[in-house]
Structures are given as structure tokens and as C-alpha cells.
Amino acid sequence: MASLIMVVVGVVLYGIGFFLHQSDVSNSTEYINGLIEANPSHFYGDYITDSYVALNSDHEGHMQHLVNLLKNRPWAAFYVPAYLAFGIAASAMFFLCIQFVANAGWSMVVTRVMEGIASFLPVASVLLAVIVIASALHMNHLFHWMDADLINPDSDKYDHFIANKSKLWLNTPFWVIRCFIYLIGLSLMVYVIKGATRKLDELKGDRKTYSKLYTKSVWYIVIFALCSAAFSWDFVMSLDPHWYSSLFMWYGMVSYLVSAVSIMAIISIYLKRKGSLPLFNDNHLHDLTKYMFGFSLLWSYLWFCQFLLQWYANIPEEVQYFQQRMAQYPLYFWMLLINLVAPFLILISSSMKRRYQVVFIMGFVIIFGHYWDFYNQIMPAAVGPFHNFGFMEIGSLIGISGLFTFVVMNAISKLNLEAKGHPYFHESKIYEYPF
């Protein structure tokens, strides 16, 4: 009931925000000129030279670009939580398969929680499919490189770099095909893995069935490794088509992986309090929290590596990427307080990793921090200076969170939470962290 209320509240808030936004769109020229007069640096940077003005004399074309950014906001507000939810579900299944392939014993008590989170993957794929289809049909301008004039040599908008990239990777038909490969392929693997674990329970740990589960888990890890790299490029990095980063796929993957582990801890603690997961104890909690702590530091390392490239790599695109965010998003660096400082200071102690209430709260803090991270990745390219955390953004976040909660908890309610068919389940029952 609570999750359905969240969905309704989210839809209502999004509707209110969309209605208010349309009034700005209907008076877009006046609205944008007012924002430019109030904050010129958000639109033109800190330094406006005579040469810059001479090179940017197409005021009509620039205004049309700003109008497109303004119109993108309802789509971008929906896109951020939808993409994060998709990544969380996909990486939860990835984390589960790693447990199977590594022959891990400690985690068998919470594997059904991982399966429940992964069950949202088909739903998240449908949400992203809406964005994919709408973008391909030019119902929005999220992906700037889809403008046909950019690859037309006879057009004034011709972009040599985009034209070169369109020959191999950034062209709409191939992009749509790739996106549906990610969405359909990963979603089907959820049913494959869940079917294998259910059969393992029914056959009470049959060795051949266990061997098949192992093989299928290896296949998912390989598929996820390839898809997670590619969909990071296609769904997020291509929003800034002139920019590239060789470690972006790892940076994005770790962001939703730490969010997935945080949700595992939150749900496990909730089920423990409700008496539905009695075998879950502070030893299992300690290990889950170790991953929350470790992945938070890994994310921070990757973020700093990417940030420092603008000085030591001499790549102009790197500079522009961060300059835009620093100029238009004054709270950009504050996400480090949530994603690095808080997990490091609060979760570094072994004793703190065993405190249910602390881990429960920190789980929500980490998830919100990485929503903020994807907000900072997507919004600057999608809406530029027209960002806000208003009704549409709050409504999308609450609505998709409610949908996520409903689907995941509904899936968990239909699972046998004790994976008794798995040969390492007994080891997980008696597991005790040695320190």
C-alpha cells in the first residue's frame, strides 16, 4: 500500500511540475532571456570576449538550442531515476551471479533478496524503452547527435566529429538496436537465473542442476560485462557526444553497484525486523556493509581519476565537461560529502558495520548520493542551465521508487527466502565473521 501511494504521489507531483513547466515553454523566449539577464555566466561562461561574440553570431540558432534544452526537462527528470533503477536491478543480478560463480558461502542467506531486486529489471527496461523510442522518433532532444543536420556536409550545422562517430557507433538505427539488445538480453537472463535457482530448490540441490546454475551465472557475468560498458556509453556518455572517457563504464557501473548493495542491506534489515529473514544476522550485515564501504571508496577513486584528467591528459573535452558542471551546478561537488566522506567516516569501523540502524540509514544516504551522481551526469547535457529539483524531479524519484518497491517486495514475497537447495546454504546459516 505504501509503495502504491508513492506511485500515485509521484505521478501527481510530476503532473503538477509538467503543467507549470509548459507555461515556461509557451513563453520560452521571454523566459530564457530573463534567465540569461539574471545569470549570464550560466549560459555563456565567465569570460565573453569579442572573438567569442563574433563566432557565436547565430542568435536565432542558439535560442533554438536553448528552447530544446528547456523542453528536455520533463524527459530528463524521468530519465535519471529510471536509468538508476535499471542499473541497480542489473547489477544486483550481477552481484548474485558472482556469489554463485565464486562459490561464496556467506551470502546464501540473502541471495533471494538479490533475486527480488533483479526482478525489477524487465520493468526498468520498459521505462528505458520509452526513452529510447521517443528519442529515436525525435519526440525529445536528449541525444543531440541525432540531429540529421550534424552529419549533413551541406548543412550549416555540419559537425565533423559527430559525422565521423556516426559512421560506426552514433547513428540512430544501430543505437536503437543496441539499446534493445541490452534491455531484452539482460531482462531475459533474470528469468533464466531465477528459474535455475527455483529448480535447484525443487530438486534439493541436484548436482547437475547446480552445475547448470553455475554455467548460466558465468554467462550473465559475461553478458553484463559487455552490456554495462556499452549501455554506459549509449545511455549516458553519448549525451555529451564530443566528450569521452575511457573509464566511464567502470565509474557508472560502480555507482549503481554500491546502490544495489545498499538496497540489499536495507531490505534484509527490514525483513529481519519483520521476522521473515530470521537467519540474517550481524555477520551477514557486516559483509554487506563492507561492500557498501569498499564500493564507495572505489567510486570515489574513479571519480577523482576522471576529474584529474582535465589537468594531466591535455584533452580539451575533459575541461569543457567539468567546466559546464562547475559553472551551472553550484552543488556539484557536494555529492562527494554523501558518496565519499559520509561512508568513509561512518562505516570504516567494524563495529559500525554491525549496527542495523546505522547501516539502514546509511543505505538510503548512499542511494540518494548516487541518484545525485547520475543527476550530475545526465542533467547538464540534457537540460543545461534549466536544471532544478522541482515537482517533476521529485515526482519521478518518488514514483519510480514506489514502483521499484512494489515490484521488488512483491517478487520477494513469492520467493522461498531460504535457498535450501543450494549446497552452501548451511555454510551461510552458521557463517561467523572471524574478526
N, C-alpha and C positions, 0 to 999 in steps of 0.2 A: 504493500500500500504506500509506504514511504517513497519507494522508487517511482511508482506511477505518479504520485503527487509531484515529484521532482520533474518528471517529464512534462506534465501539464504546466507547471510554473515556468519551466524553461521555454516552452512554446509561447506562452502568453508574454513573457518578457521579451523574447525575440520579436514577436509580432509588434509590440509597442515600439521597440527600437527601430524596427524596419519602417514603421509608419512615420516616425519622427525623421528618420534618415531620408525618406522620399521627399519630404518638404525641403531638405537641403539640396537634393538632386534637382528638384524642379526649378530652384533658383541658383543653379550651380555656379554660374559666372559671378554673380554678386557675392555669393557665399565664399567662393575661393579667393576673390580679390580682397575680401575683408580679412581672411586669414593671412594672405600674403602681406598686407599692410601691417598687421599685428605682429607677425613673426617672419620677416623676410629671410632670415638665415635658415629656417626650416625648409625653404623652397629653393634657395639659391646658394646656400653656404655662407660662410663668414666673410668671404672676400669676393666682391663683384667688381671686376676690372673692366676697362673699356674694351679690351680684346674679347672678354667673355661676352659682353653685350653684343659685340659685332658678330660673334659666332652663333649667337642664340637670338637671332632677329625674327625667327618664326614664332611670333607670339600666339598666333592662332593655333598652330600645331602643338605648342607647349600647353596651351589651355585645354586642348582636346585630350592630351595625355593626362593632365590633372583631373579632368572630368572622369576619365576611365578609372583612375585610381580611386576616386570618390565612390564610383558605382561598384567597385570591387568589395567594399567593406562588408556588406551582408554575406557575401560568399566567403571571405577570409575569416570572418567571425565564426562561421560554421566549420571551416576547413581545419583550424588549429586543433580543437578538441577531437574532431573526427580522425585526423591523422594520428594524434597521440594515442587514442583508443585503439586504432588499428595496430600501431607499433607495439603497444602493451600486450595485446592479445597474441600477436605473432611471436614476440619474444618470450612470453610465458610458455608457449608450446616448445620453443627452442630450449629454454631452461629445463623443462621437463624431459625432453629427449636427451639432453646432456646427462641428466641423472641416470637414465636407463643405459646409455652407452658407456658411461664411466663406471657402471656397476656400483653406484653410490648406495649406501645403506641408510644413512641418517635421514634422508628426505622422503622415504616411502610413506610416512605418516601424512605428509602434506601434498602428495602428488595429485590427489583428487581436487585439491584447491587449485593447483596449476591447470588441470584439465578444465575446471569450471571457468577460469579466466580466459583460457584459449577458446572456449565456446563462443565468445563474442566475436571471433574473427570473421565468420560469414556475415554477421550483421554490420560490422565495421567496413567490410568490403563493399557492401551495398551502399553505405554512406559515401565512401570514396568514389564509387562508380558514378554517383550523381554528379560529383565534381568533374570527373573525367569526361563524361558525356557532355555536360554543359560547357566545359571548356572547349572541347572539340567542335561543338556547334556554334562557338563564338557567342554564347549567352553571357559570358563574362570575359574579363581581360586579365585574369590572374597570370597567365603564361604569355608574357609579352612577345616571345619569339614566334607565336602562332600567327602573328600579323603577316599576311602574304606579301605585303609591300616590302618587308625587310629583306626578302630573298629575290626580289624582282630587280634586276640590274637597271631597268628603265625607270624605276621609281626614285623619287627624291629621298625616300626613307631607306634606300638600299643600305644594308649593313653587311659589310664584307665578312665579319666574324660569324654572324648568325648564318649567313649563306653557306659558309664552309661547314659549320656544325650541322646544318640541315641535311647535308649530303649523306651523312652516316647515321646520326643519332637524333637530332632535334627536328624531326618532321612529324607532323600530326598523325598520319596513318600508323607509322611504326610506333610512335609514342602510345597511342591508344591500344595497339596490340600488346605492347609490353605491359602496360598497366593491367589489362585484363588477365594476362598470364600470371602476374603477381597475385592479383585478387582471387582468381579462381583456383590457381595452383595451391596457394597456402591454405585457402579455406577447405579444399578437398582433403588435404593432409590432416586436418583436425579430425574429420570423421574416420580417417584411416587409423590414426593413433588411438583415438577413443574406442574404436571397435576392437582393436587388438588388446587393449587393457581389459575391456569388458570380457572378451573371450578368455583371457588368461585367468580371470576370476572364476568364470563358469567352469573351466577345465581344471581348476585348483592347481595352478602352477605347472601345467604341462610343459615339458622342456622344449618341444618343437614350437609350441605357441610362443614361449618366451624368446626363442631364437628369432622368430619372425618379428616380434616386437622390437628386438634389438636392431634387426636389419631395417625395419621401417623408420626407426628413430634416427639411424645413420642417414637415411635418405632425406628425412626432414631437415637435419642439420645442414646437409649439402645444399638443399634447395633454399633454405633460409639464408645461408651464407651468400649465395649468388643473388637472390632476390632482394635481400636487405641492402646490399651495396647498390644495386640498380635502382630500387624504388626510392632510396635516399636522393639519388641524382635526379630522378624523374619527377618526384613529387615535391621536393623542396629546393634542391640546388638549382634546378632549371628555372626557378622563379627569378633568379639573378643570372641570366644567360651569359653575361660577359665575365662572370666570376666563376672560379673553380677552386676546389681544394682536394688534395689527394687523400686527406684523412677524414673527409666529411662523413663518409659512410660509417666509420667507427664512432665518430663523435655523436651522430644521430642514434646509432644502434645502442650505445651505452646509455643514452638518455632515457629511452623507453624501456631498456632492460632494468635499470635501477628502479624505475617507476613500477614495473611489473613485480619485482621482488617486494617492493613496499606494499603493494596491494595483497600479495601473498601473506605477508605478515599481518596486515590489518584483518583480512578475512579469517585467518587461522585463529587470531586472538578473539575475534567476535564469536566464532563457532565454539571455541574453548569455553568462553563465558556462558554460552547458551547450553553447554553440555553435549553438543553434537560432535565434538572432536576431543574426547577425554584423553587420548593418548598423546596429544600435543603437549609438550612441556617446555620448561625454560631451556633445555638443551637444544631442542629444535629451534626455538626462538633465537637463541644465541647465534646459531649458524645462519639463519635467515638474515639476522641483523648484521652479521659480518659481511654478507654480500651487499647489503644496503650501504654499509660504511665503505667497503672496498670499491664498489662501482661508483660511488660519489666522488672518491678521490681520482679514479680513472677518468671520469667525465671531466673533472677539473684540469687534469693533466692535458687532455686532448684539447680542451677549450684554450688553455694558455699556449699550447703549441700552435694552434691555428691563429690566435691573436698576435703572437710574436712574429709570425711570418711577414707581416707588413713592414718590419724593420730588417730582418736578416735575409729575406728571399728576393727583395727588389722586384716584386710583382705589383704593378700599379693597381690591378683589380682588387688585390687584398686590401690596399689602403682605402679605396673607394667603399668597399663593403662595410668596413668598420667606421669610416668617417660618417657615412649616412646614419648609421645607428647611434653614434655618439651625438650627432647634431640634432636628430629628430626624436630620439628616445632617451630623455634625460635620466630615466631609471634603469637604463640598460645594464649597468654594472652591479646594480643592487641584487640581481639574481644570484650573484656569487655568494652573497650573505646566506641565502637559503640553501643553495646547492653545494657549497663547499664549507663555509665557516660553521654553520649550524650542525651538519652531520659530523664534521671533524671534532668539534668541541664536545658535543653531547654524546656521541656514540663511540668514542675512542676507548672508553673504559669497558672492560669485560663485564663488570657488574651491571653497568647501564644497559648492556645488550640483553640482559635477562629481565628487565623491568617492563612488564606488559604495558603499563600505561604510557611510559616514556616512548617505547617503540611504536605504540599505536598512534600517538600524536605526531611523532616524527615521520611516520609513514605518510600522513596527509600533508605535512610540510614539504617533504621531498617531492611528492606528486605535483603539488601546486608549483613548486620551484621549476619543475621540468615542463609544466604547461607554460610557464613564463618563458622558459628557454625556447620552446617552439613558437611562441608568440613573437619573440625577438628574431627568430629565423624567417618566419613567413610574412609577418605584417609589413616590415619595411619595403619588401619587394612588391607586395600585393596592393598596399594602400598608401605607402609612403608617409607623408606628413598628416594624413587623415585618420591616424590611429586613435583609438580611445578604448577604454574599458567600460563601456556603457551597457545599455539594456541588451543589445544584440550579443555582445561578447559574454556577458553574464548568463543570459538566457541559453545560449549554445552550450556553455560549460555545464550549467545545471541540468539542462535537458539531456545531453549525451551522457552525463554522469548517471542520471536516473535510469536511462535506457541500459547503460552498462551494468548497473547494479541489478536491475530486474533480470536481464538475460543471464548474467553470471550466477546470481544466487538461485535462480530457477534451475539452471543446469546443475549446480551443486546439490540441490535438493533431490535430484533424480539419480544421483550417483551413490554408489556404496562407498562411503568415506573411508572405510578400512580396506586397503588394497591387499586383502588376504591371499590372493592368488600369486602375488609377486614373491619370488624366493627370498628377497631381502626384507620383507615386511617385519619379520620377527626381530631382525637386527635393528630396525628402526624403532621398534617398541621398547627395546632395552637399551637404546643408544644413550650414552652419557658422555658429555664433553669432558675431556680429561683434565682441563685446567680450571 
